[in-house]
Amino acid sequence: MPARGPHFPPATLTFLRALARHNDRDWFRERRERFEADVKGPMVDVIEALDRDFRAFAPELDASPVRSLYRIYRDTRFTEDKTPLKTHIAAVFPVKGLGKNQGPGLYLEVSPRGVLVAGGLYAPQSADLLAVRQHLAMNHNRFRSIVEAPGFKRYAGGLQGDRLTRVPRGFDAGDPAADYLRYRQFLVWREFPAALATRPAFYGTVVGVFEHAAPLVRFLAEPLLARHRPGQPPRPVAHRRPAPRPTP
């Protein structure tokens, strides 16, 4: 995988800082061209580069400027915060065959506060969570080989997420996978300084995290994809082992 690739200009962070001070539709409308050139355009370049590179280590993931890029406008219908615009730019890379926000995937966010590179399953529905736990119980050795690998911990940050205090109902407390069955979320994330977004090392750093997070996303997707193909058991997807990559 390339050590270098697209990154953001300093103008990206400058614009997002100004947007945080002037979170107003009229202000934004007057500066829409700057947003397109300095914020949205560079993220589209990153998405298109990932679309090419995912073919080598995560071909099941969808990277498309149309489907991956989040809108800059906030949904304020169900929140007391009525500021209309987000002060970051973000993209999601879901598993093909699952909804954009209905299954596991990878996530990238750039803001003046920092760069967030993440992945996993954030808020599964009850039936999906049960399917993942059943899959995990039946394949706990493979799951452990993913989340306990030194590279996974070093480059993807290790498994994180909310957990129950006890093994969930329907599972044995003595199950070999009991410590992982308590998870309600299956997440990884790494946070970096905002300045990384403007450096040549940005893209290689993002790809390095994604390479090591992809096996977790793939494992979590297997039982959910099987639910869309009744009568077919989850099947592991062949993939290449990611190569270690230095973190700046």
Backbone as a ProteinNet text record, in pm:
[ID]
protein_1_A
[PRIMARY]
MPARGPHFPPATLTFLRALARHNDRDWFRERRERFEADVKGPMVDVIEALDRDFRAFAPELDASPVRSLYRIYRDTRFTEDKTPLKTHIAAVFPVKGLGKNQGPGLYLEVSPRGVLVAGGLYAPQSADLLAVRQHLAMNHNRFRSIVEAPGFKRYAGGLQGDRLTRVPRGFDAGDPAADYLRYRQFLVWREFPAALATRPAFYGTVVGVFEHAAPLVRFLAEPLLARHRPGQPPRPVAHRRPAPRPTP
[TERTIARY]
83.8	0	87.9	41	122.7	141.8	263.2	290.5	238.4	219	171.5	48.7	-23.1	-142.7	-203.4	-331.1	-393	-399.3	-390.8	-410.1	-479.5	-508.1	-585.4	-492.4	-533.4	-455.1	-480.8	-389.9	-415.4	-546.9	-590.1	-715.3	-835.7	-826.7	-937.6	-964.5	-860.1	-876.8	-912.7	-857.1	-891.9	-1040.9	-1094.3	-1236.9	-1321.9	-1287.6	-1368.9	-1365	-1252.1	-1246.1	-1338.4	-1336.6	-1424.6	-1570.5	-1599.8	-1737.1	-1785.8	-1696.7	-1735	-1770.7	-1708.5	-1738.3	-1861.5	-1892.3	-2002.7	-2093.3	-2151.5	-2233.7	-2372.1	-2377.3	-2497.3	-2512.6	-2633.7	-2656.1	-2620	-2651.3	-2620.1	-2468.8	-2397.6	-2250.8	-2194.2	-2245.8	-2195.6	-2230	-2350.4	-2394.1	-2302.5	-2259.5	-2171.6	-2031.4	-1996.7	-1861.7	-1867.1	-1972.4	-1990.3	-1876.7	-1831.8	-1724.5	-1596.4	-1568.2	-1449.6	-1464	-1582.6	-1605.7	-1582.3	-1635.2	-1620.4	-1472.8	-1396.5	-1257.2	-1165	-1188.3	-1092.4	-1128.4	-1255.2	-1297.7	-1354.1	-1459.9	-1523.5	-1433.4	-1373	-1289.6	-1175.9	-1098.1	-991.5	-1043.6	-1159.3	-1214.2	-1257	-1311.9	-1347.5	-1222.1	-1110.4	-985	-943.2	-958.6	-924.4	-1015.5	-1144.5	-1240	-1206.7	-1176.2	-1145.2	-1015.9	-918.4	-795.1	-822	-906.9	-941.9	-1019.5	-1102.7	-1175.6	-1078.8	-968.1	-866.9	-793.4	-754.4	-671.2	-749.3	-878.8	-960.7	-961.5	-942.4	-945.2	-836.6	-728.9	-618.1	-640.9	-709.5	-720.3	-861.9	-956.1	-1093.9	-1191.2	-1195.7	-1282.1	-1430.1	-1467.3	-1608.2	-1658.6	-1569.3	-1609.5	-1641.7	-1737.8	-1785.9	-1724	-1649.9	-1593.2	-1639	-1731.3	-1790.1	-1818.7	-1778.3	-1810.7	-1959.9	-2043	-2188.2	-2239.4	-2193.7	-2247.5	-2166.9	-2038.6	-1953.7	-1953.7	-1960.1	-1944.1	-2067.9	-2047.2	-2158.4	-2187.2	-2313.3	-2354	-2300.9	-2274.8	-2226.6	-2341	-2465.1	-2579.9	-2618.1	-2645.7	-2684.8	-2834.3	-2873.9	-3014.7	-3050.9	-3126.7	-3157.6	-3298.5	-3363.6	-3503.9	-3519.3	-3424.9	-3443.2	-3335.5	-3285	-3183	-3208.4	-3165	-3179.5	-3078.5	-2968.6	-2867.6	-2915.8	-2950.4	-3006.4	-2904.1	-2776.1	-2677.3	-2687.1	-2692.9	-2730.9	-2620	-2493.4	-2383.4	-2285.8	-2231.2	-2124.9	-1995.3	-1908.4	-1779.6	-1666.1	-1701.2	-1603	-1646.9	-1558.5	-1589.9	-1565.2	-1658.9	-1649.1	-1697.9	-1651.3	-1693	-1700.5	-1791.5	-1808.9	-1791.8	-1740.6	-1714.1	-1780.4	-1906.8	-1983.2	-1952.6	-1998.9	-1986.2	-2092	-2051.3	-2145.2	-2252.6	-2377.8	-2488	-2556.2	-2493.9	-2554.9	-2574.5	-2669.7	-2699.8	-2583.9	-2585.1	-2477.9	-2453.8	-2559.3	-2546.6	-2612.9	-2619.8	-2690	-2599.1	-2472.1	-2379.4	-2242.3	-2142.4	-2006.9	-1945.9	-1843.6	-1774.7	-1655	-1593.1	-1482.3	-1527.1	-1456.8	-1501.6	-1380.4	-1390.7	-1284.5	-1345.6	-1285.5	-1334.7	-1216.2	-1228.1	-1125.6	-1191.2	-1133.8	-1185.5	-1068.4	-1090.2	-983.6	-945.3	-1029.9	-999.7	-909.2	-905.8	-821.1	-870.5	-796.8	-831.3	-874.1	-992.2	-1043.8	-1050.4	-984.2	-987	-1043.1	-1156.9	-1229	-1292.3	-1349.6	-1419	-1491.4	-1573.2	-1645.4	-1795.2	-1863.9	-2010.5	-2053.1	-2120	-2144.3	-2274	-2386.8	-2516.9	-2603.5	-2570.3	-2646.9	-2787	-2882.9	-3015	-3003.6	-3102.7	-3096.7	-3076.2	-3149.6	-3137.3	-2998.8	-2942.1	-2808.5	-2703.9	-2720	-2624.7	-2627.5	-2746	-2757.2	-2687.1	-2706.7	-2643.3	-2491.4	-2439.7	-2295.1	-2243.5	-2315.3	-2270.8	-2272.8	-2373.8	-2379	-2263.1	-2236.1	-2124.7	-1992.3	-1980.8	-1858.2	-1839.3	-1947.9	-1938.3	-1895.3	-1940.6	-1907.1	-1769.2	-1714.1	-1586.9	-1492.5	-1493.2	-1420.5	-1270	-1215.6	-1071.9	-1031.3	-1111.8	-1081.2	-1097.6	-1201.2	-1220.6	-1101.7	-1057.6	-941.8	-817.3	-800.6	-682.7	-681.3	-800.9	-810.8	-782.9	-858.3	-853.6	-737.6	-673.9	-559.4	-427.3	-431.4	-308.9	-232.7	-101.5	-24.1	-44.7	-51.3	-71.1	-205.2	-309.2	-442.8	-440.4	-375.7	-370.6	-285.7	-174.4	-81.9	-134.2	-185.7	-221.9	-368.9	-457.6	-600.8	-648.1	-563.1	-597.9	-661.2	-682.8	-744.2	-895.4	-960.6	-1106.8	-1161.3	-1260.2	-1323	-1474.3	-1546.5	-1691.5	-1758.5	-1886.7	-1963.9	-1979.7	-1979.8	-1991.8	-2092.1	-2154.7	-2239.5	-2151.4	-2208.6	-2133.7	-2133.7	-2231.8	-2241.7	-2258.5	-2236.8	-2261.6	-2411.2	-2449.3	-2591.6	-2673.2	-2802	-2895	-2889.4	-2891	-2886.3	-2747.5	-2647.6	-2510.1	-2455.7	-2368.9	-2311.7	-2198.6	-2199.8	-2092.3	-1957.4	-1957.3	-1832.7	-1791.9	-1862.2	-1828.8	-1687.5	-1609.4	-1473.7	-1469.3	-1578.4	-1583	-1653.2	-1675.1	-1757.3	-1709.9	-1577.8	-1527.5	-1563	-1577.4	-1613.1	-1763.8	-1836.3	-1981.6	-2048.6	-1980.1	-2037.4	-2038.9	-1968.1	-1962.8	-2099	-2139	-2258.5	-2219.5	-2096	-2036.9	-1902.2	-1861.2	-1731.8	-1659.1	-1572.8	-1516.1	-1364.4	-1305.4	-1165.9	-1159.7	-1068	-1045.9	-908.5	-855.9	-732.2	-756.8	-702.9	-714.1	-575.5	-566.8	-440.7	-458.9	-350.2	-362.3	-418	-489.2	-550.2	-446.1	-326.1	-222.2	-185.9	-209.1	-177.8	-252.5	-374.6	-456.2	-386.8	-297.4	-232.9	-94.1	-54.6	80.1	78.4	188.4	194.9	173.5	203.1	187.1	41.3	-50.1	-190.7	-248.8	-238.6	-307.6	-249.9	-120.1	-60.6	-102	-117.4	-162	-304.6	-393.3	-532.6	-539.3	-467.6	-469.8	-413.5	-311	-254.8	-355.4	-434	-539	-645.9	-689.1	-794.9	-754.1	-630.1	-584.3	-599.8	-568.2	-573.2	-713.9	-799.6	-938.3	-1026.6	-989.1	-1074	-1109.2	-1016.5	-1055.9	-1167.5	-1169.2	-1278.3	-1409.1	-1409.4	-1530.3	-1581.4	-1490.3	-1527.1	-1592.8	-1535.3	-1590.6	-1730.6	-1748.4	-1877.5	-1984.5	-1942.7	-2039.3	-2091.5	-2013.9	-2050.6	-2189.5	-2223	-2357	-2467.5	-2436.1	-2538.5	-2569.1	-2466.8	-2490.6	-2568.5	-2540.8	-2611.9	-2761.2	-2797.7	-2938.9	-3012.2	-2937.4	-2997.6	-2996.1	-2932.7	-2927.8	-2973.5	-3102.7	-3153.7	-3106.7	-3070.1	-3029.2	-2882.5	-2809.4	-2666.8	-2590.3	-2501.3	-2423.5	-2321	-2275.2	-2171.5	-2046.4	-1986.6	-1865.2	-1751.8	-1637.1	-1522.8	-1485.2	-1441.8	-1399.1	-1247.7	-1192.4	-1047.1	-990.8	-877.8	-816.3	-667.4	-595.3	-451.6	-419.4	-311.2	-267.2	-206.3	-249.4	-193.3	-48.1	30.4	170	181.9	273.2	291.6	323.7	274	294.9	326.7	433.4	469	366	346.8	255.9	337.3	307.1	387.9	367.7
-119.7	0	125.5	234.8	355.8	419.2	463.9	533.2	676.2	729.6	866.5	868.9	975.2	989	1125.3	1145.2	1277.2	1318.9	1447.3	1503.1	1638.8	1703.1	1827	1948.2	2057	2180.8	2249.3	2334.7	2410.4	2488.4	2525.3	2601.2	2522.5	2389.6	2308.9	2342.7	2339.3	2366.9	2512.9	2601.7	2743.3	2764.3	2701.5	2716	2657.7	2538.6	2474.7	2552.7	2615.7	2700.9	2821.2	2881.8	2995.9	2953.8	2834.1	2783.7	2765.3	2723.4	2707.5	2841.7	2948.1	3081.5	3143.2	3100	3159.9	3047.9	2974.8	2859.2	2908.3	2955.7	3021.9	2987.8	2957.6	2917.6	3028.3	3153.4	3262.3	3279.1	3273.2	3283.3	3171.2	3050.8	2936.8	2948.5	2994.7	3005.5	3100	3207.1	3303.5	3247.7	3144.1	3085.9	2941.1	2905.5	2767.5	2722.3	2810	2771.6	2739	2813.5	2783.3	2647	2616.6	2485.1	2374.2	2390.7	2288.9	2267.5	2375.1	2365.2	2321.1	2372.1	2352.1	2239.4	2197.2	2096.6	1972.5	1991.1	1876.3	1813.9	1895.4	1844.5	1755.2	1798.5	1712.1	1581.6	1583.2	1458.8	1366.1	1420.6	1338	1271.4	1344.7	1285.6	1167.7	1181.4	1073.5	953.1	977.5	868.3	793.2	866.1	801.1	720.4	769.1	692.4	566.2	575.9	457.4	356.5	404.8	314.2	225.7	283.1	204.5	110.1	159.5	79.7	-25.9	-4.2	-107	-236.8	-226.9	-347.2	-446.2	-397.1	-483.6	-549.8	-480.5	-538.5	-539.8	-473	-472.7	-449.2	-540.7	-518.9	-520.2	-569.5	-572.3	-437.3	-339.1	-208.2	-113.6	-26.3	67.7	204.7	255.8	390.2	468.2	558.9	635.7	777.3	880.4	1017.1	1038.7	968.1	985.7	919.9	797.6	721.1	738	766.2	770.1	905.8	1012.2	1146.3	1189.6	1233.5	1285.8	1430.5	1468.1	1605.2	1699.1	1822.7	1922.2	1974.5	1960	2009.6	1910	1960.5	1878.3	1849.8	1735.4	1703.6	1753.9	1861.7	1925.7	1893.3	1796.3	1769.9	1718.5	1641.4	1574.8	1614.7	1736.3	1782.4	1927.2	1964.2	2102.1	2193.6	2137.2	2215.7	2239.6	2362.5	2394.4	2457.9	2452.5	2502.3	2419.2	2483.7	2411.9	2330.8	2359.5	2300	2225.3	2117.5	2046	2124.4	2111.6	2180.6	2081.8	1971.1	1872.3	1817.8	1746.8	1675.2	1527.7	1441.5	1300.1	1212.4	1087.9	988.7	852.7	770.1	634.9	535.6	417.3	315.1	185.1	165.4	49.1	-75.5	-188.1	-314.6	-318.8	-356.2	-367.5	-470.9	-436.6	-525.1	-491.5	-402.4	-355.3	-204.2	-150.7	-8.8	76.5	202.7	296.5	305.2	303.9	313.3	195.4	81.1	-34.8	-153.9	-138.9	-249.5	-195.4	-282	-236.5	-162.7	-85.8	-13.2	59.8	140.6	225.6	371.4	459.3	597.6	689.1	803.9	904.5	1041.2	1116.4	1250.8	1345.5	1463.9	1567.6	1693.8	1749.3	1872.3	1949.2	2074.3	2147.4	2084.6	1997	1930.4	1809.4	1753.7	1638.2	1553.8	1446.6	1348	1220.9	1170.6	1047.6	941.4	827.8	714.3	596.8	544.1	447.5	338.6	239.7	132	42.9	-48.5	-142.8	-129.8	-168	-169.9	-83.9	29.1	131.2	111.2	99.1	92.7	-14	-141.7	-247.4	-262.8	-299.2	-336.5	-465.1	-490.1	-605.2	-736.4	-755.3	-879.3	-892.6	-781.2	-785.1	-814.3	-753.5	-778	-924.1	-981.8	-1123.8	-1209	-1177.1	-1253.3	-1244.2	-1126.5	-1109.6	-1190.7	-1187.2	-1262.8	-1413	-1460.6	-1603.2	-1641.3	-1556	-1579.1	-1578.8	-1486.3	-1476.6	-1601.6	-1649	-1767.2	-1890.3	-1899.4	-2015.8	-2003.8	-1882.3	-1859	-1777.9	-1810.6	-1725.1	-1727.9	-1840.7	-1845.3	-1750.3	-1746.2	-1655.2	-1510.7	-1485	-1348.8	-1304.9	-1392	-1358.6	-1335.4	-1413.2	-1395.4	-1258.3	-1199.1	-1065.5	-958.5	-960.4	-848.2	-856.7	-970.9	-984	-983.8	-962.7	-953.5	-826.5	-834.3	-715.3	-597.8	-625	-516.5	-448.3	-526	-470	-373.3	-413.2	-327.4	-204.1	-224.7	-112.6	-10.6	-56	35.7	75	-13.6	18	59.8	45.2	93.3	-8.3	-132.1	-233.9	-223.1	-331.1	-335.2	-246.2	-164.5	-73.3	-78.5	-9.8	-5.7	-35.4	1.1	-23.8	-173.3	-211.3	-352.4	-370	-485.5	-523.2	-566.7	-562.7	-610.2	-762.1	-826.3	-971.7	-1024	-1152.8	-1216.9	-1206.3	-1170.7	-1149.3	-1277.3	-1258.3	-1370.1	-1458.2	-1589	-1684.3	-1738.8	-1683.5	-1729.9	-1774.9	-1872.7	-1931.7	-1843.9	-1817.7	-1738.4	-1805.6	-1937.1	-2009.4	-2024.1	-1958.7	-1967.2	-1914.1	-1979.8	-1931.1	-1787.4	-1743.3	-1607.3	-1509.8	-1548.8	-1470.1	-1325.6	-1304.4	-1168.8	-1078.3	-1135.9	-1056.3	-1052.9	-1150.5	-1151.3	-1037	-980.3	-869.6	-738.3	-731.9	-606.6	-577.4	-452.1	-403.3	-327.8	-284.2	-220.7	-289	-290.8	-349.2	-243.7	-167.6	-48.8	-44.9	23	64.2	210.3	284.1	419.8	469.3	555.5	625.2	773	855.2	999.9	1058.8	1155.7	1219.5	1371.1	1446.7	1592.9	1639.6	1750.3	1802.7	1829.9	1869.4	1902.6	1784.6	1660.8	1544.5	1549.9	1604.3	1608	1684.2	1775.1	1859.9	1808.5	1694.6	1642.7	1528.1	1508.5	1396.1	1260.5	1247.5	1119.4	1086.1	1179.7	1160.4	1033.8	1021.7	910.6	776.3	765.3	639.5	602.1	701.6	674.4	621.5	684.9	639.7	497.2	470.1	336.6	234.6	272.1	179.3	137	232.1	197.8	112.9	154	81.2	-62.5	-82.8	-218	-311.3	-260.5	-345	-353.8	-257.5	-262.5	-344.5	-359.1	-425.8	-569.9	-651.5	-788	-792.2	-696.6	-690.8	-658.2	-559.3	-521.8	-640.1	-711.5	-826.7	-935	-964	-1065.9	-1025.7	-900.9	-854.3	-855.1	-837.3	-832	-969.6	-1073	-1206.6	-1250.4	-1243.8	-1288.6	-1195.1	-1066.9	-972.5	-991.7	-1019	-1050.1	-1180	-1277.1	-1404.8	-1386.7	-1287.1	-1261.5	-1215.2	-1161	-1119.1	-1231.6	-1344.3	-1460.4	-1581.4	-1592.5	-1701	-1837.5	-1922.3	-2058.4	-2073.4	-1960.6	-1967.9	-1927	-2011.2	-1976.2	-1869.1	-1794	-1694.3	-1761.1	-1699	-1754.6	-1653.6	-1695.9	-1603.8	-1553.8	-1429.6	-1369.4	-1371.5	-1420.8	-1426	-1284.8	-1265.2	-1133.7	-1147.8	-1041.8	-1040.1	-989.6	-1039.2	-991.8	-852.5	-754.5	-620.7	-615.4	-535.2	-517.2	-409.7	-423.5	-319.3	-186.4	-79.2	53.8	149.5	228	318.9	427.6	468.5	577.7	700	813.7	934.6	987.3
0	0	0	-61.5	-68.7	67.5	93.2	218.5	214.2	91.4	76.9	-12.7	-6.8	-87.6	-61.5	-93.1	-75.8	70.8	90.6	224.2	209	320.3	319.8	321.1	255.7	265.3	399.9	445	568.4	564	444.4	431.2	482.6	485.5	537.5	682.6	763.5	906.3	929.5	847.7	859.7	836	732.1	702.3	814.2	863	966.8	1098.3	1128.3	1248.1	1232	1113.3	1087.7	1091.8	1041.8	1044.2	1188.2	1276.7	1417.2	1480.9	1432.5	1485.9	1421.3	1298.2	1222.8	1172.1	1264	1225.4	1184	1061.2	1010.6	862.8	819.4	680.3	582.1	615.8	523.8	509.1	621.7	616.7	529.6	548.2	473.4	325.4	296.6	156.6	79	143.4	77.2	53.7	126.1	117.2	69.1	2.1	-43.4	-135.8	-222.9	-314	-238.9	-133.7	-52.1	13.1	62.5	122.6	21.3	-99	-202.8	-237.2	-245.2	-286.4	-173.9	-53	56.3	151.5	153.5	250.9	181.3	107	41.9	-64.2	-148.6	-256.1	-207.3	-108.2	-56.9	3.2	68.4	122	9	-96.6	-213.2	-269.2	-274.5	-321.7	-234	-102.6	-9.7	-33.3	-47.7	-69.8	-198.5	-303.6	-431	-422.7	-346.8	-328.4	-247.8	-147.1	-68	-152.3	-242.3	-330.8	-408.6	-451.9	-523.5	-427.9	-312.9	-223.2	-147.2	-124.7	-60.1	-141.2	-271	-354.7	-313.2	-251.1	-211.5	-76.8	18.4	152.4	209.3	144.2	194.4	79.3	-18.3	-135.5	-102.1	16.3	54.4	103.1	117.8	167.4	52.7	76.3	-23.7	2.5	-95.2	-86.3	-208.8	-187.7	-297.3	-248.9	-324.9	-282.9	-261	-337.8	-323.7	-196.7	-168.7	-56	73	62.1	181	250.9	174.8	230.9	308.1	431.2	511.2	471.6	477.5	448.9	556.1	518.5	614.3	700.9	653.1	730	839.3	958.7	1071.1	1067.5	1120.9	1141.9	1280.4	1286.7	1415.7	1465.5	1403.4	1438.8	1581.2	1629.4	1758.5	1859.6	1848.6	1941	1979.8	2100.1	2144.1	2075.2	2027.9	1957.6	1814.1	1783	1651.6	1557.4	1591.2	1496.6	1369	1253.8	1130.8	1064	1097.6	1021.1	1110.7	1058.1	1127.5	1113.1	1210.4	1204.6	1177.5	1112.9	1069.5	934.2	869.1	745.7	772.8	730.2	766.8	653.1	656.1	556.6	623.5	575.1	626.7	512.3	545.6	445.2	491.2	452.8	499.1	417.4	468.8	397.6	287.9	167.8	57.3	91.5	66.1	98.2	228.7	307.9	431.7	420.6	494.3	487.7	536.2	495	529.3	678.8	756.6	901.8	972	904.3	960	986	967	988.7	1020.8	1026.6	1056.5	939.3	966.6	861.8	918.6	835	874.5	867	939.6	952.9	960.7	894.5	896.6	920.2	1012.4	1043.5	1060.9	1001.5	1014.3	1067.3	1172	1230.9	1292.4	1331.8	1400.3	1534.3	1585.7	1713.2	1693.9	1573.1	1549.5	1433.6	1408.3	1306.3	1377.8	1344.8	1403	1294.1	1318.2	1226.6	1305.3	1262.5	1345.8	1261.2	1330.2	1261.6	1359.5	1305.2	1389	1375	1482.2	1486.3	1603	1573.1	1674.9	1752	1682.8	1749.4	1684.4	1702.8	1635.9	1693.6	1607	1654	1736.7	1820.4	1911.5	1836.3	1725.2	1649.4	1586.9	1540.9	1482.8	1589.2	1706.1	1814.3	1856.7	1863.8	1897.6	1792	1664.7	1556.6	1566.3	1598.1	1611.8	1730.3	1842.2	1959.6	1933.4	1865.5	1832.7	1740.9	1644.8	1552.3	1628.7	1722.3	1801.6	1887.2	1950.5	2035.9	1956.3	1832.3	1750.8	1685.3	1682.7	1614.7	1703.3	1833.6	1927.3	1903.8	1858.2	1833.8	1721.3	1615.9	1504.5	1547.6	1627.2	1676.2	1761.1	1850.9	1934.3	1850	1743.7	1659.3	1592.9	1576.7	1518.2	1622.9	1732.9	1827.6	1925.6	1935.1	2024.5	1949.7	1819.3	1740.5	1778.6	1793.5	1831.5	1736.6	1605.5	1510.8	1526.4	1559.1	1580.3	1698.3	1804.9	1923.3	1898.3	1828.6	1809.1	1709.9	1596.6	1489.1	1489.8	1536.3	1539.1	1678	1778.8	1911.7	2003.3	1955.9	2040	2043.4	2084.7	2087.7	2198.6	2164.5	2259.5	2240.7	2331.1	2320.9	2453.5	2464	2585.7	2609.7	2739.7	2775.8	2888.9	2890.8	3003	3120	3240.1	3356.4	3364.8	3298.1	3299.9	3157.7	3142.9	3014	2983.4	2861.9	2830.3	2842.6	2864.1	2876.8	2752.1	2775.7	2666	2639.3	2708.4	2691.9	2826.9	2824.1	2945.4	2996.9	3127.1	3186.9	3171.6	3151.6	3132.7	2987.6	2897.6	2755.4	2732.4	2649.1	2623	2570.1	2511.6	2457.4	2550.4	2676.7	2768.1	2781.1	2783.5	2802.3	2684.1	2564.6	2447.2	2422.9	2473.4	2456.1	2532.5	2629.5	2706.8	2629.5	2520.3	2443	2378.6	2390	2320.1	2193.5	2186.7	2069.5	2044.3	1919.2	1883.9	1801.1	1866.5	1804.6	1814.5	1719.3	1729.1	1686.8	1747	1698.9	1742	1656.6	1684.4	1661.6	1750	1738	1718.3	1627.4	1595.2	1597.4	1611	1605.6	1471.6	1474.8	1352.3	1244.8	1285.8	1188.1	1099	1145.1	1062.1	928.8	930.4	807.9	696.2	730	629.3	590.9	643.9	618.6	518.4	446.1	351.8	417	547.5	616.8	646.7	622.4	658.9	597	466.7	399.4	442.6	451	494.8	635.1	722.2	858.5	859.5	781.4	773.3	719.9	611.8	553.5	651.5	727.7	824.9	930.7	981.4	1078	1011	893.7	823.6	790	750.2	718.6	838.4	956.2	1075.2	1135.1	1104.2	1151.3	1059.7	933.5	834.3	871.8	926	963	1067	1160.4	1257.9	1188.9	1101.4	1028.2	947.1	883.4	801.8	887.1	1003.1	1093.2	1138.8	1178.5	1228.8	1119.9	995.4	885.1	846.2	870.6	822.7	869.3	1000	1040.2	992.9	972.5	928.4	780.1	702.2	561.1	547	636.4	631.1	657.3	735.6	763.8	638.3	543.9	417.1	314.9	350	261.9	341.7	370	454.7	406.9	504.4	473.8	443.4	437.3	410.5	535.2	586.2	705.3	672.4	774.5	749.9	694.9	593.3	534.9	548.3	600.2	608.3	469.8	463.1	337.6	332.3	223.2	210.5	208.2	273	275.1	295.9	260.6	280.5	419.6	477	607.3	591.4	672.5	658.3	702.2	634	670.4	776.9	873.6	975.6	911	969.6	912.8	1027	1016.4	1126.4	1144.4	1267.5	1300.4	1332.9	1271.7	1296	1438
[MASK]
++++++++++++++++++++++++++++++++++++++++++++++++++++++++++++++++++++++++++++++++++++++++++++++++++++++++++++++++++++++++++++++++++++++++++++++++++++++++++++++++++++++++++++++++++++++++++++++++++++++++++++++++++++++++++++++++++++++++++++++++++++++++

